[in-house]
Amino acid sequence: VLRDDFRQPPGDLVVAAGEPAVLECVPPRGHPKPSVSWKKNGVRVSDKDERLTIRGGKLMVASTHKSDAGVYVCVATNVVGERDSEPAELVVF
C-alpha cells in the first residue's frame, strides 16, 4: 500500500547563501513504510555531497550555495511504487 497524500509536503524556502536550509517532508502512509529520497530539478539528490543530509524525510543543507537553488521534490518509495510530492522552490540569495 502507498497512499497518494503526503502528510507534510515540502514548502518553498528562501535563505541567504551560507545559511543552512531544511526542507521538510513527511511521506504518505504506506506498507511497507516508504523510504524518502529527493530530486532537485528532476535529478535525484545524492547524499555523497557532505553538505547534504537526508534524515527522517528532511533534506538538510549545511551551508547553502547559490547552486543549491532550484525546485525540489520529495519522493516516497516502497514496493508498490513511488509518489512525488508537490514541488518546493529553494531560493538562495
Biopython code that builds the backbone (N, CA, C, O; Angstrom):
import numpy as np
from Bio.PDB.StructureBuilder import StructureBuilder

atoms = [
    (1, "VAL", "N", (0.853, -1.190, 0.000)),
    (1, "VAL", "CA", (0.000, 0.000, 0.000)),
    (1, "VAL", "C", (0.893, 1.245, 0.000)),
    (1, "VAL", "O", (1.900, 1.290, 0.706)),
    (2, "LEU", "N", (0.526, 2.236, -0.779)),
    (2, "LEU", "CA", (1.204, 3.534, -0.732)),
    (2, "LEU", "C", (0.163, 4.589, -1.084)),
    (2, "LEU", "O", (-0.288, 4.683, -2.226)),
    (3, "ARG", "N", (-0.205, 5.373, -0.091)),
    (3, "ARG", "CA", (-1.226, 6.398, -0.324)),
    (3, "ARG", "C", (-0.676, 7.530, -1.184)),
    (3, "ARG", "O", (0.531, 7.640, -1.400)),
    (4, "ASP", "N", (-1.584, 8.363, -1.665)),
    (4, "ASP", "CA", (-1.190, 9.456, -2.552)),
    (4, "ASP", "C", (-0.771, 10.705, -1.791)),
    (4, "ASP", "O", (0.065, 11.481, -2.254)),
    (5, "ASP", "N", (-1.361, 10.886, -0.625)),
    (5, "ASP", "CA", (-1.222, 12.178, 0.057)),
    (5, "ASP", "C", (-0.027, 12.220, 1.000)),
    (5, "ASP", "O", (0.095, 11.413, 1.921)),
    (6, "PHE", "N", (0.852, 13.190, 0.742)),
    (6, "PHE", "CA", (1.979, 13.420, 1.640)),
    (6, "PHE", "C", (1.439, 14.036, 2.922)),
    (6, "PHE", "O", (0.646, 14.977, 2.878)),
    (7, "ARG", "N", (1.869, 13.507, 4.067)),
    (7, "ARG", "CA", (1.402, 14.059, 5.339)),
    (7, "ARG", "C", (1.978, 15.449, 5.564)),
    (7, "ARG", "O", (1.341, 16.292, 6.195)),
    (8, "GLN", "N", (3.180, 15.692, 5.050)),
    (8, "GLN", "CA", (3.724, 17.053, 5.036)),
    (8, "GLN", "C", (4.593, 17.211, 3.801)),
    (8, "GLN", "O", (5.725, 16.726, 3.770)),
    (9, "PRO", "N", (4.070, 17.890, 2.777)),
    (9, "PRO", "CA", (4.909, 18.143, 1.612)),
    (9, "PRO", "C", (5.889, 19.266, 1.912)),
    (9, "PRO", "O", (5.635, 20.089, 2.791)),
    (10, "PRO", "N", (7.006, 19.309, 1.192)),
    (10, "PRO", "CA", (7.958, 20.405, 1.421)),
    (10, "PRO", "C", (7.355, 21.738, 1.005)),
    (10, "PRO", "O", (6.500, 21.797, 0.121)),
    (11, "GLY", "N", (7.811, 22.806, 1.651)),
    (11, "GLY", "CA", (7.336, 24.145, 1.322)),
    (11, "GLY", "C", (8.460, 24.981, 0.742)),
    (11, "GLY", "O", (9.637, 24.682, 0.942)),
    (12, "ASP", "N", (8.090, 26.034, 0.021)),
    (12, "ASP", "CA", (9.103, 26.937, -0.548)),
    (12, "ASP", "C", (9.935, 27.540, 0.576)),
    (12, "ASP", "O", (9.443, 27.754, 1.684)),
    (13, "LEU", "N", (11.196, 27.809, 0.278)),
    (13, "LEU", "CA", (12.129, 28.280, 1.291)),
    (13, "LEU", "C", (13.062, 29.311, 0.679)),
    (13, "LEU", "O", (13.540, 29.140, -0.443)),
    (14, "VAL", "N", (13.319, 30.379, 1.421)),
    (14, "VAL", "CA", (14.261, 31.405, 0.981)),
    (14, "VAL", "C", (15.335, 31.540, 2.056)),
    (14, "VAL", "O", (15.023, 31.782, 3.221)),
    (15, "VAL", "N", (16.595, 31.385, 1.667)),
    (15, "VAL", "CA", (17.702, 31.503, 2.623)),
    (15, "VAL", "C", (18.817, 32.344, 2.014)),
    (15, "VAL", "O", (18.897, 32.515, 0.798)),
    (16, "ALA", "N", (19.670, 32.864, 2.884)),
    (16, "ALA", "CA", (20.863, 33.574, 2.432)),
    (16, "ALA", "C", (21.971, 32.558, 2.191)),
    (16, "ALA", "O", (22.059, 31.555, 2.899)),
    (17, "ALA", "N", (22.811, 32.808, 1.203)),
    (17, "ALA", "CA", (23.943, 31.920, 0.922)),
    (17, "ALA", "C", (24.766, 31.755, 2.195)),
    (17, "ALA", "O", (25.018, 32.724, 2.911)),
    (18, "GLY", "N", (25.183, 30.519, 2.470)),
    (18, "GLY", "CA", (25.964, 30.235, 3.669)),
    (18, "GLY", "C", (25.111, 29.798, 4.843)),
    (18, "GLY", "O", (25.612, 29.201, 5.795)),
    (19, "GLU", "N", (23.796, 30.101, 4.774)),
    (19, "GLU", "CA", (22.885, 29.678, 5.844)),
    (19, "GLU", "C", (22.467, 28.225, 5.611)),
    (19, "GLU", "O", (22.497, 27.740, 4.480)),
    (20, "PRO", "N", (22.076, 27.532, 6.687)),
    (20, "PRO", "CA", (21.540, 26.180, 6.493)),
    (20, "PRO", "C", (20.115, 26.252, 5.947)),
    (20, "PRO", "O", (19.410, 27.241, 6.147)),
    (21, "ALA", "N", (19.708, 25.206, 5.267)),
    (21, "ALA", "CA", (18.337, 25.109, 4.761)),
    (21, "ALA", "C", (17.804, 23.728, 5.104)),
    (21, "ALA", "O", (18.522, 22.734, 4.988)),
    (22, "VAL", "N", (16.547, 23.663, 5.525)),
    (22, "VAL", "CA", (15.916, 22.376, 5.814)),
    (22, "VAL", "C", (14.592, 22.309, 5.067)),
    (22, "VAL", "O", (13.698, 23.126, 5.288)),
    (23, "LEU", "N", (14.480, 21.324, 4.180)),
    (23, "LEU", "CA", (13.221, 21.072, 3.501)),
    (23, "LEU", "C", (12.572, 19.878, 4.195)),
    (23, "LEU", "O", (13.159, 18.799, 4.274)),
    (24, "GLU", "N", (11.371, 20.080, 4.691)),
    (24, "GLU", "CA", (10.676, 19.042, 5.453)),
    (24, "GLU", "C", (9.844, 18.178, 4.524)),
    (24, "GLU", "O", (9.322, 18.659, 3.519)),
    (25, "CYS", "N", (9.723, 16.907, 4.859)),
    (25, "CYS", "CA", (8.834, 16.043, 4.101)),
    (25, "CYS", "C", (8.398, 14.883, 4.984)),
    (25, "CYS", "O", (9.229, 14.169, 5.545)),
    (26, "VAL", "N", (7.081, 14.704, 5.102)),
    (26, "VAL", "CA", (6.560, 13.505, 5.772)),
    (26, "VAL", "C", (5.807, 12.736, 4.693)),
    (26, "VAL", "O", (4.785, 13.202, 4.191)),
    (27, "PRO", "N", (6.321, 11.543, 4.334)),
    (27, "PRO", "CA", (5.745, 10.817, 3.202)),
    (27, "PRO", "C", (4.342, 10.290, 3.508)),
    (27, "PRO", "O", (3.908, 10.278, 4.660)),
    (28, "PRO", "N", (3.645, 9.857, 2.462)),
    (28, "PRO", "CA", (2.323, 9.257, 2.681)),
    (28, "PRO", "C", (2.474, 7.981, 3.512)),
    (28, "PRO", "O", (3.550, 7.384, 3.565)),
    (29, "ARG", "N", (1.392, 7.580, 4.150)),
    (29, "ARG", "CA", (1.418, 6.299, 4.852)),
    (29, "ARG", "C", (1.526, 5.184, 3.819)),
    (29, "ARG", "O", (0.961, 5.272, 2.729)),
    (30, "GLY", "N", (2.254, 4.145, 4.174)),
    (30, "GLY", "CA", (2.393, 3.022, 3.255)),
    (30, "GLY", "C", (2.821, 1.783, 4.000)),
    (30, "GLY", "O", (3.312, 1.857, 5.126)),
    (31, "HIS", "N", (2.632, 0.642, 3.365)),
    (31, "HIS", "CA", (3.079, -0.620, 3.949)),
    (31, "HIS", "C", (3.722, -1.422, 2.836)),
    (31, "HIS", "O", (3.016, -1.770, 1.890)),
    (32, "PRO", "N", (5.016, -1.745, 2.873)),
    (32, "PRO", "CA", (5.947, -1.322, 3.930)),
    (32, "PRO", "C", (6.160, 0.189, 3.930)),
    (32, "PRO", "O", (5.869, 0.884, 2.956)),
    (33, "LYS", "N", (6.679, 0.672, 5.061)),
    (33, "LYS", "CA", (6.904, 2.106, 5.241)),
    (33, "LYS", "C", (7.780, 2.636, 4.112)),
    (33, "LYS", "O", (8.860, 2.101, 3.865)),
    (34, "PRO", "N", (7.322, 3.693, 3.420)),
    (34, "PRO", "CA", (8.120, 4.180, 2.291)),
    (34, "PRO", "C", (9.425, 4.848, 2.724)),
    (34, "PRO", "O", (9.511, 5.457, 3.791)),
    (35, "SER", "N", (10.431, 4.715, 1.867)),
    (35, "SER", "CA", (11.681, 5.445, 2.093)),
    (35, "SER", "C", (11.563, 6.777, 1.351)),
    (35, "SER", "O", (10.793, 6.907, 0.400)),
    (36, "VAL", "N", (12.333, 7.751, 1.801)),
    (36, "VAL", "CA", (12.264, 9.088, 1.213)),
    (36, "VAL", "C", (13.572, 9.425, 0.524)),
    (36, "VAL", "O", (14.650, 9.251, 1.091)),
    (37, "SER", "N", (13.467, 9.903, -0.689)),
    (37, "SER", "CA", (14.623, 10.473, -1.373)),
    (37, "SER", "C", (14.168, 11.809, -1.944)),
    (37, "SER", "O", (12.997, 12.173, -1.835)),
    (38, "TRP", "N", (15.085, 12.524, -2.543)),
    (38, "TRP", "CA", (14.776, 13.869, -3.049)),
    (38, "TRP", "C", (15.263, 14.018, -4.472)),
    (38, "TRP", "O", (16.249, 13.402, -4.877)),
    (39, "LYS", "N", (14.560, 14.845, -5.227)),
    (39, "LYS", "CA", (15.017, 15.228, -6.553)),
    (39, "LYS", "C", (15.129, 16.749, -6.589)),
    (39, "LYS", "O", (14.310, 17.467, -6.014)),
    (40, "LYS", "N", (16.169, 17.220, -7.282)),
    (40, "LYS", "CA", (16.351, 18.660, -7.490)),
    (40, "LYS", "C", (16.320, 18.890, -8.983)),
    (40, "LYS", "O", (17.118, 18.317, -9.725)),
    (41, "ASN", "N", (15.394, 19.732, -9.426)),
    (41, "ASN", "CA", (15.230, 19.994, -10.863)),
    (41, "ASN", "C", (15.139, 18.685, -11.651)),
    (41, "ASN", "O", (15.690, 18.563, -12.745)),
    (42, "GLY", "N", (14.430, 17.706, -11.071)),
    (42, "GLY", "CA", (14.200, 16.441, -11.764)),
    (42, "GLY", "C", (15.295, 15.404, -11.634)),
    (42, "GLY", "O", (15.150, 14.289, -12.134)),
    (43, "VAL", "N", (16.403, 15.751, -10.964)),
    (43, "VAL", "CA", (17.531, 14.818, -10.827)),
    (43, "VAL", "C", (17.660, 14.391, -9.368)),
    (43, "VAL", "O", (17.611, 15.225, -8.463)),
    (44, "ARG", "N", (17.825, 13.084, -9.143)),
    (44, "ARG", "CA", (17.914, 12.585, -7.773)),
    (44, "ARG", "C", (19.095, 13.218, -7.044)),
    (44, "ARG", "O", (20.198, 13.315, -7.581)),
    (45, "VAL", "N", (18.840, 13.641, -5.819)),
    (45, "VAL", "CA", (19.877, 14.274, -4.999)),
    (45, "VAL", "C", (20.743, 13.172, -4.392)),
    (45, "VAL", "O", (20.232, 12.203, -3.832)),
    (46, "SER", "N", (22.051, 13.333, -4.510)),
    (46, "SER", "CA", (22.976, 12.355, -3.936)),
    (46, "SER", "C", (23.408, 12.832, -2.558)),
    (46, "SER", "O", (23.699, 14.013, -2.370)),
    (47, "ASP", "N", (23.450, 11.920, -1.596)),
    (47, "ASP", "CA", (23.963, 12.324, -0.278)),
    (47, "ASP", "C", (25.481, 12.119, -0.218)),
    (47, "ASP", "O", (26.070, 12.092, 0.863)),
    (48, "LYS", "N", (26.105, 11.975, -1.395)),
    (48, "LYS", "CA", (27.573, 11.929, -1.442)),
    (48, "LYS", "C", (28.133, 13.314, -1.103)),
    (48, "LYS", "O", (29.249, 13.436, -0.599)),
    (49, "ASP", "N", (27.345, 14.352, -1.387)),
    (49, "ASP", "CA", (27.759, 15.721, -1.069)),
    (49, "ASP", "C", (27.694, 15.873, 0.446)),
    (49, "ASP", "O", (26.627, 15.742, 1.046)),
    (50, "GLU", "N", (28.842, 16.151, 1.058)),
    (50, "GLU", "CA", (28.884, 16.183, 2.537)),
    (50, "GLU", "C", (28.053, 17.325, 3.131)),
    (50, "GLU", "O", (27.773, 17.322, 4.330)),
    (51, "ARG", "N", (27.662, 18.286, 2.318)),
    (51, "ARG", "CA", (26.810, 19.362, 2.844)),
    (51, "ARG", "C", (25.354, 18.935, 2.966)),
    (51, "ARG", "O", (24.566, 19.584, 3.654)),
    (52, "LEU", "N", (24.998, 17.834, 2.293)),
    (52, "LEU", "CA", (23.599, 17.394, 2.269)),
    (52, "LEU", "C", (23.380, 16.199, 3.178)),
    (52, "LEU", "O", (24.187, 15.270, 3.204)),
    (53, "THR", "N", (22.297, 16.228, 3.915)),
    (53, "THR", "CA", (21.916, 15.098, 4.761)),
    (53, "THR", "C", (20.441, 14.848, 4.560)),
    (53, "THR", "O", (19.639, 15.781, 4.571)),
    (54, "ILE", "N", (20.078, 13.581, 4.373)),
    (54, "ILE", "CA", (18.665, 13.221, 4.337)),
    (54, "ILE", "C", (18.413, 12.396, 5.584)),
    (54, "ILE", "O", (18.960, 11.305, 5.746)),
    (55, "ARG", "N", (17.573, 12.935, 6.469)),
    (55, "ARG", "CA", (17.315, 12.237, 7.726)),
    (55, "ARG", "C", (15.835, 12.329, 8.050)),
    (55, "ARG", "O", (15.276, 13.420, 8.163)),
    (56, "GLY", "N", (15.210, 11.172, 8.198)),
    (56, "GLY", "CA", (13.797, 11.147, 8.570)),
    (56, "GLY", "C", (12.918, 11.929, 7.607)),
    (56, "GLY", "O", (11.922, 12.528, 8.012)),
    (57, "GLY", "N", (13.285, 11.921, 6.339)),
    (57, "GLY", "CA", (12.486, 12.628, 5.355)),
    (57, "GLY", "C", (12.945, 14.042, 5.081)),
    (57, "GLY", "O", (12.656, 14.600, 4.023)),
    (58, "LYS", "N", (13.670, 14.632, 6.043)),
    (58, "LYS", "CA", (14.141, 16.007, 5.845)),
    (58, "LYS", "C", (15.366, 16.026, 4.948)),
    (58, "LYS", "O", (16.213, 15.135, 5.010)),
    (59, "LEU", "N", (15.449, 17.052, 4.115)),
    (59, "LEU", "CA", (16.671, 17.300, 3.356)),
    (59, "LEU", "C", (17.330, 18.509, 4.002)),
    (59, "LEU", "O", (16.765, 19.602, 4.025)),
    (60, "MET", "N", (18.529, 18.300, 4.523)),
    (60, "MET", "CA", (19.229, 19.380, 5.218)),
    (60, "MET", "C", (20.473, 19.764, 4.431)),
    (60, "MET", "O", (21.284, 18.914, 4.063)),
    (61, "VAL", "N", (20.606, 21.053, 4.182)),
    (61, "VAL", "CA", (21.787, 21.588, 3.508)),
    (61, "VAL", "C", (22.540, 22.395, 4.558)),
    (61, "VAL", "O", (22.030, 23.391, 5.071)),
    (62, "ALA", "N", (23.764, 21.955, 4.876)),
    (62, "ALA", "CA", (24.507, 22.568, 5.983)),
    (62, "ALA", "C", (24.817, 24.037, 5.712)),
    (62, "ALA", "O", (24.628, 24.888, 6.581)),
    (63, "SER", "N", (25.285, 24.325, 4.524)),
    (63, "SER", "CA", (25.677, 25.688, 4.187)),
    (63, "SER", "C", (25.312, 25.892, 2.720)),
    (63, "SER", "O", (25.977, 25.355, 1.834)),
    (64, "THR", "N", (24.268, 26.656, 2.464)),
    (64, "THR", "CA", (23.761, 26.751, 1.097)),
    (64, "THR", "C", (24.682, 27.549, 0.190)),
    (64, "THR", "O", (25.294, 28.535, 0.600)),
    (65, "HIS", "N", (24.760, 27.098, -1.046)),
    (65, "HIS", "CA", (25.458, 27.806, -2.110)),
    (65, "HIS", "C", (24.400, 28.248, -3.105)),
    (65, "HIS", "O", (23.296, 27.704, -3.126)),
    (66, "LYS", "N", (24.729, 29.224, -3.921)),
    (66, "LYS", "CA", (23.783, 29.652, -4.955)),
    (66, "LYS", "C", (23.347, 28.470, -5.822)),
    (66, "LYS", "O", (22.212, 28.416, -6.297)),
    (67, "SER", "N", (24.259, 27.537, -6.017)),
    (67, "SER", "CA", (23.962, 26.375, -6.874)),
    (67, "SER", "C", (22.921, 25.431, -6.267)),
    (67, "SER", "O", (22.389, 24.567, -6.963)),
    (68, "ASP", "N", (22.629, 25.593, -4.971)),
    (68, "ASP", "CA", (21.610, 24.742, -4.337)),
    (68, "ASP", "C", (20.198, 25.195, -4.692)),
    (68, "ASP", "O", (19.238, 24.447, -4.509)),
    (69, "ALA", "N", (20.073, 26.419, -5.199)),
    (69, "ALA", "CA", (18.751, 26.929, -5.549)),
    (69, "ALA", "C", (18.133, 26.037, -6.615)),
    (69, "ALA", "O", (18.832, 25.518, -7.486)),
    (70, "GLY", "N", (16.828, 25.865, -6.541)),
    (70, "GLY", "CA", (16.151, 25.048, -7.548)),
    (70, "GLY", "C", (14.826, 24.561, -7.027)),
    (70, "GLY", "O", (14.346, 24.993, -5.979)),
    (71, "VAL", "N", (14.241, 23.648, -7.782)),
    (71, "VAL", "CA", (12.948, 23.085, -7.429)),
    (71, "VAL", "C", (13.178, 21.667, -6.903)),
    (71, "VAL", "O", (13.749, 20.819, -7.590)),
    (72, "TYR", "N", (12.727, 21.433, -5.685)),
    (72, "TYR", "CA", (12.934, 20.150, -5.017)),
    (72, "TYR", "C", (11.616, 19.402, -4.890)),
    (72, "TYR", "O", (10.562, 19.990, -4.651)),
    (73, "VAL", "N", (11.706, 18.087, -5.058)),
    (73, "VAL", "CA", (10.547, 17.216, -4.914)),
    (73, "VAL", "C", (10.937, 16.083, -3.980)),
    (73, "VAL", "O", (11.998, 15.474, -4.127)),
    (74, "CYS", "N", (10.073, 15.811, -3.025)),
    (74, "CYS", "CA", (10.255, 14.697, -2.094)),
    (74, "CYS", "C", (9.656, 13.453, -2.759)),
    (74, "CYS", "O", (8.533, 13.491, -3.263)),
    (75, "VAL", "N", (10.415, 12.351, -2.755)),
    (75, "VAL", "CA", (9.957, 11.120, -3.405)),
    (75, "VAL", "C", (9.820, 10.015, -2.359)),
    (75, "VAL", "O", (10.787, 9.658, -1.685)),
    (76, "ALA", "N", (8.611, 9.483, -2.236)),
    (76, "ALA", "CA", (8.358, 8.357, -1.315)),
    (76, "ALA", "C", (8.322, 7.083, -2.151)),
    (76, "ALA", "O", (7.630, 7.016, -3.166)),
    (77, "THR", "N", (9.079, 6.067, -1.712)),
    (77, "THR", "CA", (9.183, 4.834, -2.500)),
    (77, "THR", "C", (9.001, 3.614, -1.612)),
    (77, "THR", "O", (9.592, 3.532, -0.536)),
    (78, "ASN", "N", (8.183, 2.666, -2.060)),
    (78, "ASN", "CA", (8.168, 1.323, -1.472)),
    (78, "ASN", "C", (7.890, 0.328, -2.593)),
    (78, "ASN", "O", (7.912, 0.701, -3.766)),
    (79, "VAL", "N", (7.626, -0.943, -2.246)),
    (79, "VAL", "CA", (7.481, -1.967, -3.284)),
    (79, "VAL", "C", (6.315, -1.676, -4.225)),
    (79, "VAL", "O", (6.320, -2.143, -5.364)),
    (80, "VAL", "N", (5.328, -0.924, -3.780)),
    (80, "VAL", "CA", (4.156, -0.616, -4.602)),
    (80, "VAL", "C", (4.516, 0.356, -5.726)),
    (80, "VAL", "O", (3.968, 0.280, -6.826)),
    (81, "GLY", "N", (5.445, 1.269, -5.434)),
    (81, "GLY", "CA", (5.815, 2.254, -6.437)),
    (81, "GLY", "C", (6.379, 3.479, -5.775)),
    (81, "GLY", "O", (6.920, 3.411, -4.671)),
    (82, "GLU", "N", (6.252, 4.614, -6.457)),
    (82, "GLU", "CA", (6.746, 5.839, -5.837)),
    (82, "GLU", "C", (5.782, 6.979, -6.097)),
    (82, "GLU", "O", (5.047, 6.995, -7.084)),
    (83, "ARG", "N", (5.811, 7.932, -5.177)),
    (83, "ARG", "CA", (4.975, 9.125, -5.277)),
    (83, "ARG", "C", (5.876, 10.343, -5.146)),
    (83, "ARG", "O", (6.794, 10.369, -4.326)),
    (84, "ASP", "N", (5.602, 11.348, -5.962)),
    (84, "ASP", "CA", (6.323, 12.612, -5.868)),
    (84, "ASP", "C", (5.452, 13.627, -5.146)),
    (84, "ASP", "O", (4.246, 13.703, -5.382)),
    (85, "SER", "N", (6.070, 14.410, -4.263)),
    (85, "SER", "CA", (5.341, 15.487, -3.592)),
    (85, "SER", "C", (5.140, 16.640, -4.565)),
    (85, "SER", "O", (5.674, 16.637, -5.674)),
    (86, "GLU", "N", (4.366, 17.619, -4.134)),
    (86, "GLU", "CA", (4.306, 18.880, -4.859)),
    (86, "GLU", "C", (5.705, 19.477, -4.817)),
    (86, "GLU", "O", (6.426, 19.268, -3.842)),
    (87, "PRO", "N", (6.108, 20.213, -5.845)),
    (87, "PRO", "CA", (7.449, 20.806, -5.839)),
    (87, "PRO", "C", (7.563, 21.976, -4.852)),
    (87, "PRO", "O", (6.596, 22.693, -4.597)),
    (88, "ALA", "N", (8.763, 22.143, -4.313)),
    (88, "ALA", "CA", (9.059, 23.271, -3.424)),
    (88, "ALA", "C", (10.283, 23.978, -3.999)),
    (88, "ALA", "O", (11.224, 23.338, -4.468)),
    (89, "GLU", "N", (10.252, 25.296, -3.955)),
    (89, "GLU", "CA", (11.394, 26.034, -4.510)),
    (89, "GLU", "C", (12.300, 26.512, -3.397)),
    (89, "GLU", "O", (11.846, 27.086, -2.407)),
    (90, "LEU", "N", (13.603, 26.264, -3.575)),
    (90, "LEU", "CA", (14.609, 26.788, -2.665)),
    (90, "LEU", "C", (15.275, 27.965, -3.367)),
    (90, "LEU", "O", (15.857, 27.818, -4.442)),
    (91, "VAL", "N", (15.177, 29.135, -2.741)),
    (91, "VAL", "CA", (15.782, 30.351, -3.286)),
    (91, "VAL", "C", (16.967, 30.709, -2.397)),
    (91, "VAL", "O", (16.823, 30.803, -1.179)),
    (92, "VAL", "N", (18.130, 30.907, -2.995)),
    (92, "VAL", "CA", (19.337, 31.273, -2.249)),
    (92, "VAL", "C", (19.777, 32.656, -2.741)),
    (92, "VAL", "O", (20.083, 32.840, -3.919)),
    (93, "PHE", "N", (19.804, 33.628, -1.813)),
    (93, "PHE", "CA", (20.209, 34.971, -2.241)),
    (93, "PHE", "C", (21.498, 35.385, -1.567)),
    (93, "PHE", "O", (21.993, 36.486, -1.806)),
]
sb = StructureBuilder()
sb.init_structure("model")
sb.init_model(0)
sb.init_chain("A")
sb.init_seg("    ")
for serial, (resi, resn, name, xyz) in enumerate(atoms, 1):
    if name == "N":
        sb.init_residue(resn, " ", resi, " ")
    sb.init_atom(name, np.array(xyz, "f"), 0.0, 1.0, " ", f" {name:<3s}", serial, name[0])
structure = sb.get_structure()
